Structure formats: C-alpha cells, structure tokens
Amino acid sequence: LANIFPEETTPPEPTPPSTTVKFVAASDDTLPWTKNAQQNRLGPTTAWTDPTSHIATICNGAWCWRSNFATGLIENSGNPIDLRAAFGSNVQTTESQSLWKNGGPKAGWEDYKNNLVSLTNNKFMWLWGTGGWANNGQGIDLSTQQYWKDTVAASDGTTLFSGAGISAAWTDKVNSREYFCNTKWCWVFNYNEMRWHNQDDAGKGRPFDITDLFKIAPGDTGVSITANNGPTVGWTNDVNNTSTICNEGFCWSYVQQAGSRPDLLDVTWQRANSQGLGQPIIACTAVGESETNCASTQQISGDFDRSGKVDIFDYNLLFGKFGTDFCDYNLAGTCTIDSQDIISFIEVFDTNR
C-alpha cells in the first residue's frame, strides 16, 4: 500500500466524479429511462434477472441493456441489444399475439424453479430458456392456463389479462414469491407452494390494491407509483435481494426480508423520508447511471422541447399536432393527439411547471 501514491507534502486533490456514460443510447436515441412513445410512458418498461447468472436485462421496448449484479458492471460496454434482432427470428407472432406489438414486451420476470425467463405482451407469454424459446417460440394465452386462470378480478373488474395485461412483475426470491401487477392491482404467487396469496373461499388469488398498501411517497414531480396506469416495471437484484419498482421515471426499492407479508405492509423501503414513507430516486440513477449524466438525459412527461419544465411552449407544440398521429407527443391513449392528450397535459402542467 505504501507504493500506491508517491510521497508528497500535501494531500492529493480529490478525484472528480466520473462523467463516463455507462449506458449508450440506441440508434433511435432510446435510453432505458426515456419515453416509450408506443406504450405512452417513461422507461424502463420491462426487466428481468437471468436465474443462473445474476445478469439483469433492463429494457425500454425492444431495446435492452444488461447489468451484472455480481460485478456491478454494465455488460457489452453499455451498448443496447435489439431483442427483435436477437430473438425475433425464432419468436412466432400473429396479428393478435406479438411480443413487439405496441412497444412491447410489456413485462418480464425470472422463474427460479424452472430456470426460465417469461416475457409478456397483453395476455400472451413467451418462455425463454438456456436452449432458446420454449413452445417453439409461440405465445401462450395465460388466461387459459392452469394457475393463471385461478385468479379473480379486482373490485373494478380488472383482471391480470385485461387491457394491456401485466404491466410490471418482479420476484421475491427470499420468500419464493412472484408479483404480477396490472395497473394498481397486484397478484402474488408463491412458486414453491404453487398457490396464490390472498385467496378467496374458492382458493383463487385476489389482488392487492397497492394504492392503499405501499407506504411510499410520490416523486418530486408528484408522480405516484400508480400514475398513468403504473407501475411500469419491476426487477430484483438477486445478489443483495433488493427489489425495485418503477413508474414514470421514478423508482422505489426495498430489501426482501424472510417472512415478510406479501402485501409489503411490513417492508422497510430502502430510502425513506421523515415520515417513514419509501422515497423514490429517478429511474436513470436506479438502473446504474451516474447522477451527473442523469441530469442531462432525464425526461419529464410533457416537456416536449426538453427545456426541463412543462410550460406554454410545450402546449403550443402539442396543440400544433392536434388531430394527427404523432407518438412523440402522445400523453394518453393512442398516438393520435386528441382532447385526452390535452387533459393529460393540463395534469402534468400543474405538477411540473
């Protein structure tokens, strides 16, 4: 150790923070945390951890980056892979069932019991193993499958498969649980005991309403974990057993505890405010980019001119596209800019100006 630094009479200057970009943008400028126009939300949109290698795949649509939890490094020099090119030739798709449709995949999770990765879009699931795609790359209709069909709808009629289907999923390896959310409703499955938690009298899984259960604070812009039909994505670091759940550019994390409740009411969130509520960090930092680089790339919903705030200039840009298909300015529903986008803009204007 004595030979690491040369002898000197004054202390060395502190090393400035590194500004090396860890994540390289895709060819269309997509980064894990930028907007996915087709899904109408900020990324990431899908993530999973390989059950055999501690390597997480974090995606925004079909663009994916890989992070090695064991080494703390970003794989492939931070460059993304295009799932459509890497996996697409072997994925069987039709007009009604496509892994890439509408900016998909929508959700992903790891299966530690069978060493598989599951990817979904709407009500269809594709299974990836070490040897390639299971089921000859064909999507499986979850609503007809054992266990999956043994779930009941939420009080507002939402099922696991309604609308866009599963929007976020993550695994609690410590307690052998898998969390599956469709908007604010989350169903929890114990894969060792092969049963749903929160069962009704018939033994079918009922969902938890995370709006009432998760003891967390909103992001700095007022975004909650359920805004815009979130959460958007979840993933688990299986080295330190930390799960992260994100929505609209903000992420909340908790450390898995043996014996914790499936509704997470007894979980201590990794970052908490003075009231003990889970405090989020921006998604850019959560996936592993430096704070310095995040500041220049973090997006705000409705900030179309990238000024760092939502103002009248953004409204003028939005209104100028009224009645046209323009996904980049989409805030609600389809890519057609209509009155719903104006209403959504007013909501974000009130919290981000």
ChimeraX attribute file (.defattr): number of C-alpha atoms within 10 A of each C-alpha:
attribute: neighborCount
match mode: 1-to-1
recipient: residues
	/A:1	4
	/A:2	6
	/A:3	6
	/A:4	6
	/A:5	8
	/A:6	8
	/A:7	9
	/A:8	7
	/A:9	6
	/A:10	6
	/A:11	7
	/A:12	9
	/A:13	6
	/A:14	6
	/A:15	6
	/A:16	6
	/A:17	9
	/A:18	10
	/A:19	11
	/A:20	10
	/A:21	14
	/A:22	16
	/A:23	24
	/A:24	16
	/A:25	17
	/A:26	16
	/A:27	10
	/A:28	7
	/A:29	8
	/A:30	19
	/A:31	26
	/A:32	28
	/A:33	27
	/A:34	24
	/A:35	26
	/A:36	23
	/A:37	20
	/A:38	17
	/A:39	26
	/A:40	22
	/A:41	25
	/A:42	25
	/A:43	29
	/A:44	31
	/A:45	34
	/A:46	29
	/A:47	29
	/A:48	28
	/A:49	27
	/A:50	21
	/A:51	19
	/A:52	11
	/A:53	11
	/A:54	18
	/A:55	23
	/A:56	25
	/A:57	22
	/A:58	27
	/A:59	30
	/A:60	28
	/A:61	29
	/A:62	22
	/A:63	28
	/A:64	24
	/A:65	26
	/A:66	24
	/A:67	22
	/A:68	18
	/A:69	18
	/A:70	13
	/A:71	11
	/A:72	10
	/A:73	15
	/A:74	20
	/A:75	18
	/A:76	13
	/A:77	13
	/A:78	17
	/A:79	18
	/A:80	25
	/A:81	17
	/A:82	17
	/A:83	17
	/A:84	15
	/A:85	11
	/A:86	10
	/A:87	13
	/A:88	14
	/A:89	11
	/A:90	14
	/A:91	20
	/A:92	16
	/A:93	16
	/A:94	11
	/A:95	6
	/A:96	9
	/A:97	19
	/A:98	21
	/A:99	28
	/A:100	18
	/A:101	19
	/A:102	18
	/A:103	18
	/A:104	23
	/A:105	27
	/A:106	30
	/A:107	28
	/A:108	30
	/A:109	28
	/A:110	27
	/A:111	20
	/A:112	17
	/A:113	10
	/A:114	9
	/A:115	13
	/A:116	20
	/A:117	20
	/A:118	16
	/A:119	24
	/A:120	29
	/A:121	25
	/A:122	25
	/A:123	19
	/A:124	20
	/A:125	23
	/A:126	25
	/A:127	21
	/A:128	18
	/A:129	15
	/A:130	11
	/A:131	6
	/A:132	14
	/A:133	19
	/A:134	15
	/A:135	13
	/A:136	12
	/A:137	19
	/A:138	20
	/A:139	24
	/A:140	16
	/A:141	16
	/A:142	19
	/A:143	17
	/A:144	11
	/A:145	10
	/A:146	8
	/A:147	15
	/A:148	17
	/A:149	15
	/A:150	17
	/A:151	20
	/A:152	20
	/A:153	15
	/A:154	17
	/A:155	11
	/A:156	7
	/A:157	8
	/A:158	17
	/A:159	24
	/A:160	27
	/A:161	21
	/A:162	14
	/A:163	13
	/A:164	17
	/A:165	22
	/A:166	30
	/A:167	30
	/A:168	29
	/A:169	30
	/A:170	25
	/A:171	30
	/A:172	23
	/A:173	22
	/A:174	15
	/A:175	17
	/A:176	17
	/A:177	21
	/A:178	21
	/A:179	18
	/A:180	24
	/A:181	28
	/A:182	25
	/A:183	25
	/A:184	22
	/A:185	26
	/A:186	25
	/A:187	26
	/A:188	25
	/A:189	22
	/A:190	18
	/A:191	17
	/A:192	11
	/A:193	9
	/A:194	11
	/A:195	17
	/A:196	23
	/A:197	20
	/A:198	17
	/A:199	16
	/A:200	12
	/A:201	7
	/A:202	9
	/A:203	14
	/A:204	18
	/A:205	23
	/A:206	22
	/A:207	27
	/A:208	20
	/A:209	17
	/A:210	20
	/A:211	13
	/A:212	9
	/A:213	12
	/A:214	18
	/A:215	19
	/A:216	21
	/A:217	19
	/A:218	18
	/A:219	19
	/A:220	14
	/A:221	15
	/A:222	13
	/A:223	18
	/A:224	21
	/A:225	28
	/A:226	19
	/A:227	16
	/A:228	18
	/A:229	16
	/A:230	21
	/A:231	28
	/A:232	33
	/A:233	30
	/A:234	30
	/A:235	26
	/A:236	28
	/A:237	22
	/A:238	22
	/A:239	12
	/A:240	11
	/A:241	16
	/A:242	20
	/A:243	21
	/A:244	22
	/A:245	23
	/A:246	28
	/A:247	29
	/A:248	31
	/A:249	29
	/A:250	28
	/A:251	28
	/A:252	26
	/A:253	23
	/A:254	18
	/A:255	18
	/A:256	22
	/A:257	17
	/A:258	11
	/A:259	9
	/A:260	14
	/A:261	12
	/A:262	20
	/A:263	19
	/A:264	16
	/A:265	13
	/A:266	14
	/A:267	17
	/A:268	18
	/A:269	24
	/A:270	16
	/A:271	15
	/A:272	17
	/A:273	12
	/A:274	7
	/A:275	9
	/A:276	13
	/A:277	17
	/A:278	23
	/A:279	21
	/A:280	28
	/A:281	17
	/A:282	21
	/A:283	26
	/A:284	26
	/A:285	19
	/A:286	20
	/A:287	20
	/A:288	15
	/A:289	18
	/A:290	18
	/A:291	16
	/A:292	14
	/A:293	17
	/A:294	17
	/A:295	13
	/A:296	10
	/A:297	14
	/A:298	20
	/A:299	22
	/A:300	20
	/A:301	24
	/A:302	26
	/A:303	22
	/A:304	20
	/A:305	13
	/A:306	15
	/A:307	12
	/A:308	17
	/A:309	19
	/A:310	23
	/A:311	20
	/A:312	11
	/A:313	14
	/A:314	20
	/A:315	18
	/A:316	12
	/A:317	14
	/A:318	22
	/A:319	16
	/A:320	11
	/A:321	15
	/A:322	17
	/A:323	12
	/A:324	11
	/A:325	14
	/A:326	15
	/A:327	16
	/A:328	16
	/A:329	25
	/A:330	29
	/A:331	26
	/A:332	20
	/A:333	13
	/A:334	18
	/A:335	20
	/A:336	19
	/A:337	24
	/A:338	20
	/A:339	13
	/A:340	15
	/A:341	22
	/A:342	17
	/A:343	13
	/A:344	16
	/A:345	23
	/A:346	16
	/A:347	12
	/A:348	20
	/A:349	19
	/A:350	12
	/A:351	13
	/A:352	19
	/A:353	12
